[in-house]
Amino acid sequence: MARRLEDSFRQVHLDFHTSPLIPDMAADFNPEEFADTLLRASVNSITVFAKCHHGMSYYDTRVGVKHPSLKIDLLREMVDACHGRGIRVAAYYSVCWDAYMGDEHPEWLQIDKNGVPVRPRPFERPYYSWETLCLNTPYVDYVEAQVREVLSGYEVDGIFLDIVVQRRPGCICHLCRSSMDRLGMDYSDDEALRSHSRMIEERFMERMWRIVKEIRPSATLFFNGASSLNMARMAGRYVTHFEIESLPTGPWGYYHFPLYARYLRNFGKPTIGMTGRFHLSWADFGGLKQVAQLVYEATRILAHGAAVSIGDQMHPRGRLDEAVYNTIGEAYRLVGRVEELLRGAEPVYEAAILALPRSRGADAYVFPEGGFGIDDSLGGAVKILLEEKIQFNVIDHLMDFDKYKLLIIPDFGLLDEDTAQKIAEYVSRGGRLIFSYKATLEDGEFKIPGTGLKPIDSDRYDVDFIRVGPQISEGIPRDFDIAMYGSGVYNFLEDCAALAWIREPYFRRSYKTYTSHTYSPAIRYSESPAITLSRDGKILYIYSPIFAAYFKYGYWLYARMLRNCLNLMLKDRMLHPTLPPTSEAYLWRHGDSLILHLLNYQSMRVGRHPEYMGEYTPYSSLRLRVRATREPQRVYSYVDGRELRYSFSNSVVDIMLDAPALYEIVVLEGAA
């Protein structure tokens, strides 16, 4: 019987991509030592390898290619040893990346739009580059045969299928061209290619789903890549859960996981957040995070309501690194003490980021080149809401708007007629909306009714300026022209109030018109407002891509402007802003109690590498002000059981937390 995913909060994703040139595979592997190491580190679930990106299999396969120097059935020994200690085991299988099959069957490789096979160039092997097989070729029969072999021959509790993706916009191999011809699709059209890619991916997912349900119906199934905004709604039909690969010190950064965790929890499936023990990213064999950093990353995942997965890569000789598992153990012993509190808990939210598509077709959400990280506009919205301790979800246009007091559409996004009407009805029922720049702008007008604005033009300058008015001026120097790095949309003010005005520079910088080193200073007021509030006070608009600019530049005055706008539009917040910016706060409801997850971190200054969390130095105390339905019967720290001092007045619980640890859980018993 499969071990339940829902009981497995402490997972390891054990990478094992190993070249066939390595001569001593698993020479030091001892199954009992392997499983005991996991057990000592409080690991209760692991993903181990059936087949890797090199195309090598790590079990006695009759279909695939076993690693030439592997003398044992490594998969079987791992599964049996882990199951003997109650550890759940999923099998990893690399799908589209397969170096061996790419060399053996070059006719199965994906071909990009320029007619070039998707593989490393001759005599080059940059990081993270692999032969990429097409899911519209007989290669899929090979994949199916191996998946059947693993599911039938091994007592695995689940299967993790990696790299299930057609290169965008699409593959134009001979089989994909033939398929598109039959369907009447034009493979010179990028949108048609994207639609065809999505169709192929879905067909593959459905096929694998049927196989898993046929052979091992209780097993879990996940396709890596299925968690994206572009894929989750479709792929959610074929997965048992979501996993969010998000190594913050790799290319994903620290804002990727919160975005996706807050989006995916709307689908009601279990979610796993995946970080890594590495200083950099995957295959960083000699990279190891400090304990404090790994504790921060693991508990941050947990505070979002997700199970935790920590990525590792085992040495080819088959022995787990003691230092790595000592560090993982420090994090997982803490997770193990508090994970029970997540069972049955529900997130509390007051706002939502409404992520709208950028185009009308497939893959409508835009992401950075390479597919890692997040869009700057969404990232900026996540960043400011986390800093302001606002409790929020991320939603798409098909989800319920009425759960939220405030919706935010950051910088971009298209509306169809149904969604425009849905927003209008939401606002008419008392909802509030903040949107910015070109969000909902199409055919020369904003598609949201009631903005009181008429667009004139956009992006007049490379930099222009904002002068704020008194309603949103708290903490901002008066009579100061704030540079907006990237111009915005200029509008006629028709039926709304101006909260700030655009100040224009002398001229746009060019080879003819320039002054000093960069942009020219402000000289005059524009006829256009910078920030407006609709007549009914329910819709606030910001003319610039301020969310993207804040994510990119981190300018403190952007944060102040956004904070003031948020305070204007969101009254009676769940958490009053008494916490420092280096704290993160996540509020949940469990029965009749409120549960506040509090992370306190200090990031380290670095050079080019992303920030990391060093050793934590506690604050002397923190003040927490939490809005509650009723006075709590008791307020205490779940981590160490100590009672906390508090008072209650006007539906606000005022709590003093002395010497807070890096991770605290404050329980307000009976306050929900």
N, C-alpha and C positions, 0 to 999 in steps of 0.2 A: 504493500500500500504506500502511495506517495506521501512523503512528509509535507505538511501544509506550508505553503508559501507564507500565509498569514502569521505563522508562528516563528518566522525566520527573519528577525530584525538585524542580524549580524552576519553579513555575507562577505565572502572574498571572491573577487573575479580574478582567477589565476591565469593570466596570459601565459602562453607557451609557444609562441611562433618561433620555430627553430629550424635553421637551415639544414638541408640534407648533408651539408659538408661537415657538420658537427659529428665527431667520431665516437663520442662516449655518452650517448643518450641514456639517462636514468641509471648511470653506473652506480650512483650512491643512493638510489631510491630505496627506502624502507617503508612499506605501507603503514606499519604500526607507528613508527616515528613521525611520519607525515601526518597522520590523523591525530596523534597525541599533541603535536605542535599546534594544530588548529584548535583542539579542545582547550589547551592551556591559554590560548588567546581569546577564549570565549566566542569563537566562531561557531555558528550553528547552521550555516549554509555556504556552499561553495559551487562555483562554476568551473569545471575542468574541461580539458580539451579532447575533442574527438578528432577534429581536423583544423589545421591552422592556415594562415595566409600563404605559407610556402606550398600548400597542397599536401602536406604530410599528415598522415593519420597516426594516432597514438594508441591504436588497438589492433587486434587481429582481424583486419578487414579482408574480405574476399572481393570487394568491389573497388576500393580505392588503393592508395599507395601508402604502405606503412613506412614510417621513417626508417631508412636503411640501417641505422646503427641501434635501433631500439630492439632489445631482445625479449622484452616482456610485454604483456598486455597491460599497459599502464592505466588505461581507462578502467579496466575491470578491477585492478588492485586498488585504485583510488576509491572507486564506488564502494567496494566491499568494506574497506577499512573505515571509511567515513560513516557508512550506514551502521557499522558495528558500534559506533559511538554516538548515534542519533543525529548525525550531521546530514542535512539535506544536500543532494548533489544534482546539479543540472549539467548537461553536456553542451559544450560550445562547438559550433560548426561554422567555419568561414564559407560564405556563399560566393559572392561575386569576385572576391579577391582570392585567386588560386594561381600561384606562380607556375606550378608544375603543369596544370591543365592548360594554362595559357601558352606554354611552350609546346606542349604536345598537340594542341588543337588551336592554332592561331586563327582558324576560321570561326571559332566561337568567341573570339574577343569582341568587346564592344568597339564600335568605330565612331569617333566623334563627328561633329557636323562638318569638320574640315577634311574628313576622310582619313584621319589618322587613328591607328589602333590605340586603344587606351591601355598603355603599358609604359614602363620607363623607357627613355630613349636609349639607343645602343651606347654602351660604355658609360652609362650613368646609373646610379642607384641612390637618388635622394631619399631622405627620410619619408616614411609614409607613402611610398609609391609602389604599386603592385599591378600585375597583369589583371585586368578587370574583365570578367566573363559576362556575356549577355544572357539575360533571363528569357530570351526568345529563341534559344538554340537547344540542340539535344543535350547540352551541358546540364540542363535542369533534370533530365532523366538520371544522369549520374548522381546529382545531388539527392534526388528522391531515393535512389537505391541505397545510398549511404545513410540517409536519415532513417529509412526503414530498418537497416541493419543495426543501427545504434538503439533504436527504440525497441526492437524485438529481442536483441541479444543482451541488453544491459538494463539493470533495474534503476535507470535514471529517473529522477523526480521531475525533470523538465528538460527542455532543449532551448538553447539560445542561438538563433540564427543571425549571424553578423553580416554586415555589408550587403543588404538587400536593396540595391539601388541601381538604376540605370543612370548613366552620366547625362547631366542636363546640357542642352535641352532634350537630347535624345540620341539614341544609337541609330546609325544608318548602315549597319551591316546588311548583307544581302537578304537575310531573313526578315529583318525589320522593314527594309524597303518593300519587300514582297507583301508583308502583312499590311503595311500602310496603303499600298496600291489596292489590295483587296477591299480595304475599308473605305476607299475613296479619300484618303488623307494625303495631303501634300507634304512630303518630307523636306521641302525647302522652307517650310513655314515653322518657325520656332514654337508657336503655340500648338500646332498639330503634333510636333515632336514631343512636347511636354505631356500632352494628353495621351499619346501612345505609350510613353514611358510609364505613366501612372497606371494605365490599363494592364501593362505587362507585369508591373509590380503587384498589383492586386490579384491578378490571376495566379501568380506564384504563391502569394500568401494564402489564398484560398486553398490551393492544392496542398500546401504543407499543413494547414489547419485540419483538412480532412484526414490526412495520414496520421497525425497525432491522435485525433479522436478515434480513429479506427484501431490503432495498435495499443495506445496507452492513454485512455481517455482521461485519467486523473492527472496526467502530466501537465506542467505549465509550458507555455509557448510564448516566446517573444522574438520579434524581428528588430534588430538594432537599427535605429532610424525612424521607427514607427512613432516616436514620441514628439515629432516636430509639429509645429502649427500646420504645415502643409499636409502632413500624413496622418495625424492622430485620429481624426474623425473617421477616415476610411479604414486605416489599419486597426483601429479599435475593435472592429468586428472579428478580427482574426488573432487577437492576442488575449491571453488570460490576465495580463498585468502590463504595466508600463515600467521601463527602466530608463533612467535619465543619465546617460554617459556625460559627465560634466566635471572634468578634472580642472579645478580653478586655476592651478598654476600652469596648466597647459593652455591650449588656444581658446578654451571656453570662458575663462574669467569667472569672477565671483558673482556676476549678476545673471548668468545663464540659468543656473539651477533654480533660483527663486521664480524666474519667469515661467519655466516649464512646470515646476511643481504646482504652482498656483493655477495653471491652466488645466493640467491633467487631472487634478483632483475633482474637477467638475464631472468627469466621466464615471465616477463611482467604482473604479477598478483599483486594486492594490498598486502601489507605486514604490519603486526602489530608486534611491539616489546613489549614483556611483561617483566616488572620488578616487584618489589613488594615494599610495604611500610615497610616490616619487616626488623629488624636488622639482622636476620638469614635467614629463608626461610619460606615456607608455614606453616600456623598454629602457627606462633610465635605471639600469641595474644598480648603479652606485649612488642613486639619489634616494634620500630618506628624509621625510618631514620630521620636525620636532614634535614631541608628544603634544604640546599645547596646540600646535597647528592642526594636527590630525583630530584631536578632541574637538576643536572648534568646528572643523568641517563635518565631522560625523554627527555632532549634536545639532548643527544647523540643519542637516538633512532631517534628523529626527523631529526637530521643532516644526518642520513643514508637514509632518504626518506621514513621512515616508520611512520605509526600512532602509538600512544603510548597507552599501556595498563598497568595499575598499579594494581597489585594483592593485595587484602585485604581478610580478613575472618571476616564475621559478627558473633557477639556473638549469641549464641543459642536463647537468648530472643528476638532477632530481631531488635536491635537498632544499628545504625551505630555510631562509635566512633567519637566524635566531633574533638578531637585532630588529629586523622588520616585524616579527611577530610579537616581540616584547612591546614595541610601539603600538601595534594594532591592539594588543591586549589591554593596554592602558585605556584606549578609547572605548573598546567594547565592554570592558567591565563597568564603565559608567553607563553606557547605553543599556546594558542588561539590567541595571538597578532601576531604570526609569521607564523602560519601554512599555511596561504594563499600563501606564497611565494613558498611552495613546489608543489603546483598544476601546472602541466605542466613542472616542472623542470626536467633536465636530469643530471645524474652524469657525471663528467669529470674523465677520467682515463687514465693512461699511462702505467700501469703494471698490471699483473694478476698472482695470485697464481694458478698454475695448479694442482688441487687435483686429483691424479691418484689412481686407485684402488690398494689394497694390494693383492688381490687374483682374480681369474678368475670367480668366481661364484657370487651368491647372497650375499648381505651384504659385499661387497668387501672393503668398507672403515672401518678402524679399529678405535675404540673409547675406552676411558677409561672404566674400569670395572664399571658396573652400568649404563652406557649409558649417564652420565652427562659430562659436560665439553667438551674439545676437545683434539684431539691428540696433543702431545707435538710438533711435527714437524710443523704441520699447525699453532699451537699456536705461535711458535717462529717466523714464517714468518709473521703472522699478527702483532705481537708485534713490530718487527723491522720496518715494513713498516709504521705503525702508528707513531712510534717515529720519523721516518725520513720524515714524512709528504708526503710520496709518495702516489699518488692517484691510487687506485687499485680496481680490482674486484677479486672474487674467481670464477674459472670456472672449468668445467669438460672437458673430452677429446672430447665430442661431440659439444662443443661450438666453436665459431669463435675465432681463435688465432690472426688474422690480425688486430684486433682493438687495439692491444697493442704493444708498443715498446719493452717491456721486459716480458718474462715469467719466473717464478720461480717454480721449482719442488723441494720441501723441503724434502730431506733425503730418501724418500721411494716412491714407486709406480711402477706399471707394465705398459708396453706399448704393445699394439697389433701392428700388421704390419701396419694397416691403420693409427694409431696415430703416429707411428714412421715416416711414410712418410709425414704425415701432419706437424710434427715438422720440418722435413728436408726442406719442401717447405717454411714454415714460415721463417726459418733462411735464405734460399736462397733469399728471398724477402727483406732482411734487418732486420728481427727481431733478438732480442738478447735473450739469454737463460742463466740462472744460475740454476745449479742443484747440488745436494750434496749427499754424502755417497752412499747409495744403490739405489737411484732413477734410474729407468730403467734398473738396473742390473739383468740379468737373464741368466742362462746357461753360466756363466763365462764371459759375455761381456755386455757392455752398449749398449742398443738398439738404442741410438741416433747416427746417422751417423756423422762423422766429429769431434769427440771429441779429437782424437789423443792420446787416452789412451788405454792401455791393462791391465785389472785387473790381479793381481797376487794372492792376498789373502786378508783377512780382519780380523779385530779385533785381532791383534797380542797381544796387551797389554790391560790392563784395563785403562791405561792412557798413551798417548804419547804427543808429543809437536809439535808446529808450530813455525818456524822462518820465518817471513815475509820478502819479498824483497821490494825494493824501490817503486814499482808502487802502492802498497797497504799499505804503512807504516805510512800514516798521523795519528798523534795522538797516535802512538804505540811506546813504547820504542824499539830502535834498539838493536839488539844483545840480545834480551830477548826471552827465550824459553817459549811460552805460553802453559800452560797445557790444553790438550783437554780431558775433563772428559768423557771418552768413546773413544776407538780407532776407526780407520776408515778403508777405503779400500785402500790397497797399489797397485800402478799401475806402469807399465813401461811407461816412457815418450817416445812416438813414434813420434808424429808430432804436438806438441804444446809447448807453452812456460810456464816455471815454474814461478809463482809469489810468491810462498812460498814453503818451504821444510819441510818435516817431520823430526823431531829430535827424535830419539829413546832413551828409558831409558836403564839402565843397564840390567834389566830383568823384567819380569812380576812377580807381587807379588804372592807368594804361601807359603805353610808351610815350604818349603825348601829354597826358594829364597825370602828374604825380607830384607828391611832396614828401620829403623825408624818407624814412625807411619803409613804411608800410602804408596804411590807409590814411586818408585826410580826416581832420577832426570835424565835429559837428558845427554847423553854422546857422541852421534855420530849422524852424518847425515845419514838418510836413503837413499837408492837408489831411493826412491819414492817421487814425488812431493806432496805437500799438497794442493796447489791451482794452477790451470792451466788455460791458455787461449788458445783457438784453434788458428790455424795459421791465420784464417781470422778475428780473434778478436771478434767473435760473440757468442762463447760458453765458459762460465766460469764454472769450476768444483771445488768443495771443497770436500776434501776426507773424512771429518768427518760428523757425524750427528749434525752439528753446530746449526741448527735451533732448534732442540729438546734440545740441551745443553743450548742454550741461554734461552729458555723458562723455563727450569728446574732450572738453576743456576743463570741466570741474570748477568753473568760475563761481566764487562764493556769492556774488550778487545775483547770478541766475537762481541759485538755491534760495536766496532771500525772496526774490520775486515769486518763485513758485510756491514757497511756504506761505507767503501772504495771500496769494490767490487761493490756495487750498484752505486756509483758515477762513477766508471769506465765503467759500462755497460749501464747506463741511463743518457744520456746527455740532456741538455735543459729541466730540470725538471719543472713541472707546478708551484711548490712552492719552492723557494730557501730556504735552511735550516737555517733560521734566528730565528726561534721560539724555545723556551725552550722545554725540553722533557716533561714538565708538561702541554703542550698545545696539543690539537688535532685539525687538520684542515681538512675540508671536502669541496671540490670544486664542485660546480654545475653550470650548464648553464641554464639560463631562458630567452628565446628569444634572444635578442642581449646583454644580461648582464651576467656577471659572479657573482656568489653568493658564498661567502666564509663563511662557518659555522666554528666558532672558539670556542673551549671549553678550558677554563683555570681552572685547578684544582690543589689542593694540597692534596695529600693522607696523611693519618695519620698513624704513626707507631703503630702497634698493636702487640699482642702476637701471638697466634695461629690462630686467626680469620683473614679472608681475609682483605686486606686493605679497608678502607672506606674514603670517602671524607668529610672533616670537613668544618668548616666555611672558606669561601674564602677570602683571602687577595689580593687585586688587585696589579698587577705589576704597576710601574709608567708609563711604556709605552712598547709597542711591535712594532717591525718592521716587516712588511709583504712585501714580494717580490713575486709578482704573474705574471706568464707569460701570456700575452694577445695578441690577434690578432691585436688589434688596441688600441690607446689611449682612455681611458674612457672619457665620457662627464662629469661624476660626480662620486665621490666616497663618500659613506656615510654609517652610521650605521643604519641598518633597525630597530634595537631594540628601539633606542631612537631618530633617525632622524638627529643626528649631522653630519655635514660635516667633512670629514677627509682630512688632508694634504697628498698630493701625488705628485710624479714626474713620468715621463715616458721616458724610454730610452732603445733602443735595445730590444724592445718587452717585457720589464719588467716594471710593475707598482710597484713603491716603495712607501709604505704607512706607515705613523706613526699613531699608534692607542694609544692614551693616556688613562691611567687608565681603561684598558679593564675590562668589567664585566665578571662574570663566563661564560656567554654565549653571544657571539656576532655574528651578521650576518653583514658582510661587503659586500655591493653591489657595483660592478664596472659597472656602467651603460654604455652600448654601447661598452664594451671591448671584447665581445665574437666574 
